[in-house]
Amino acid sequence: MVQYTIPQSPDLIITVPGKDSAKARDKAMDRLMELMDAGQLPTELEEGFGPQQLIEVKEPTSEISSGEDAITQAVQVLSNLATLKLKVQESRTEALEIRQAVDVLFSDDSVTEEEISRLKEGFKVLKNFAQANLRYQEARSKAEEARQILDRALKSPDQ
């Protein structure tokens, strides 16, 4: 269903089946002419008024859909947090081992070429863990709001 009105009488709503199209506008125009012929139109239309001058009346976007969008977004934020948490957990142990090995660079103890090679390879793991951990911390703060949105949406109306 599509609804139209006219600028001269915005409180008049003409509803016709279908979507906004030339055919629907013609039907609305026919209905408008019927109202004029029956003397039910509270205003006079100027000469040359046509279907293209009809104004489509759109329903305001409901708060329900924006609420549903907020819920969808909240779930996505929480899903992202879950993924990041797993990534951080999976690399934490190895990253902490590599971090301890870094201390050897600051000691006076001698190190082998093999130890340095392992360290250099481990820097990638350390970097990936540190970046994932930062993203996780940022996502966690954003997820607090998402959790509150879901809590409000899940709250029973009688609570």
C-alpha positions in Angstrom: 0.0 0.0 0.0 1.2 3.5 -0.8 -0.3 6.7 0.6 -0.5 10.2 -1.0 -1.5 13.6 0.0 -1.7 17.0 -1.7 0.1 20.2 -0.7 -3.2 22.1 -0.4 -4.6 19.7 2.1 -1.9 17.7 3.9 -4.4 16.0 6.3 -6.1 14.3 3.3 -4.5 10.8 2.9 -5.3 8.7 -0.2 -4.3 5.1 0.0 -3.9 2.9 -3.0 -2.6 -0.7 -3.4 1.0 -1.3 -4.6 4.2 0.7 -4.6 4.8 4.3 -5.6 4.5 4.2 -9.4 2.8 6.0 -12.3 -0.1 3.5 -12.1 -0.5 4.0 -8.4 -0.4 7.8 -8.8 -3.1 7.5 -11.5 -5.3 5.5 -9.2 -4.8 8.1 -6.4 -5.6 10.9 -8.9 -8.8 9.0 -9.8 -9.7 8.8 -6.1 -8.9 12.5 -5.7 -11.3 13.3 -8.6 -14.0 11.2 -7.0 -13.6 13.2 -3.8 -13.8 16.5 -5.7 -16.9 15.4 -7.6 -18.6 14.3 -4.3 -17.7 17.7 -2.8 -15.6 16.0 -0.1 -12.3 17.8 -0.9 -11.9 20.7 1.4 -9.8 22.7 -1.0 -9.7 23.7 -4.7 -7.0 22.4 -6.9 -5.2 24.7 -9.3 -5.5 24.2 -13.0 -3.1 21.6 -14.3 -2.8 19.6 -11.1 -1.5 16.2 -12.0 -0.4 12.9 -10.5 3.2 14.0 -10.4 2.3 16.6 -7.9 0.9 14.1 -5.4 3.2 13.8 -2.3 4.0 10.3 -1.2 3.4 9.8 2.6 6.0 7.6 4.1 5.7 6.1 7.5 8.3 7.4 9.9 11.0 4.7 10.5 9.8 3.0 13.6 11.9 2.9 16.8 11.5 -0.8 16.8 13.7 -1.2 13.7 16.3 1.1 15.2 16.1 -0.9 18.4 16.6 -4.1 16.3 19.5 -2.5 14.6 21.1 -1.7 17.9 20.6 -5.3 19.0 22.1 -6.6 15.8 25.1 -4.3 16.2 25.5 -5.2 19.9 25.6 -8.9 19.0 28.2 -8.2 16.3 30.3 -6.3 18.8 30.1 -9.2 21.3 31.0 -11.7 18.6 34.0 -9.7 17.6 35.0 -9.6 21.3 34.7 -13.4 21.5 36.9 -13.8 18.5 39.6 -11.5 19.8 39.5 -13.1 23.2 40.2 -16.5 21.6 43.0 -15.1 19.5 44.6 -13.5 22.6 44.3 -16.7 24.6 45.8 -18.8 21.9 48.9 -16.7 21.6 49.4 -15.6 25.2 51.5 -18.5 26.5 53.9 -18.5 23.5 54.2 -14.6 23.6 55.0 -14.6 27.3 57.7 -17.2 26.8 59.2 -15.1 24.0 58.9 -12.0 26.2 61.0 -13.8 28.9 63.6 -14.7 26.4 63.9 -11.0 25.4 65.5 -10.4 28.8 68.6 -12.3 27.7 69.3 -9.4 25.3 69.8 -7.1 28.3 72.0 -9.4 30.3 75.8 -9.8 30.1 75.3 -13.6 29.4 76.5 -14.8 26.0 73.9 -16.0 23.6 74.1 -18.3 20.6 73.2 -17.5 17.1 70.4 -20.1 17.3 68.9 -18.3 20.4 68.9 -15.0 18.5 67.3 -16.6 15.5 64.5 -18.1 17.7 64.1 -14.7 19.3 63.7 -13.0 15.9 61.1 -15.5 14.8 59.3 -15.0 18.1 59.1 -11.3 17.6 56.3 -11.9 15.1 54.3 -13.9 17.6 55.0 -11.2 20.3 53.9 -8.4 17.9 50.7 -10.3 16.9 49.8 -11.0 20.5 50.4 -7.4 21.6 48.3 -6.1 18.7 45.5 -8.6 19.3 45.6 -7.8 23.0 45.2 -4.1 22.3 42.3 -4.7 19.9 40.8 -7.0 22.6 41.0 -4.3 25.3 39.4 -1.7 22.9 36.7 -4.1 21.9 36.0 -5.0 25.5 35.3 -1.4 26.4 32.9 -1.1 23.4 31.3 -4.4 24.4 30.2 -3.1 27.8 27.7 -0.8 26.0 26.6 -3.7 23.8 26.0 -5.9 26.8 23.8 -3.2 28.4 21.8 -2.9 25.2 21.2 -6.7 25.2 20.4 -6.7 28.9 17.7 -4.0 28.3 16.3 -5.9 25.3 16.2 -9.2 27.2 14.6 -7.7 30.3 11.1 -9.0 30.9 8.4 -6.3 30.6 7.1 -7.1 34.2 10.5 -6.5 35.8 
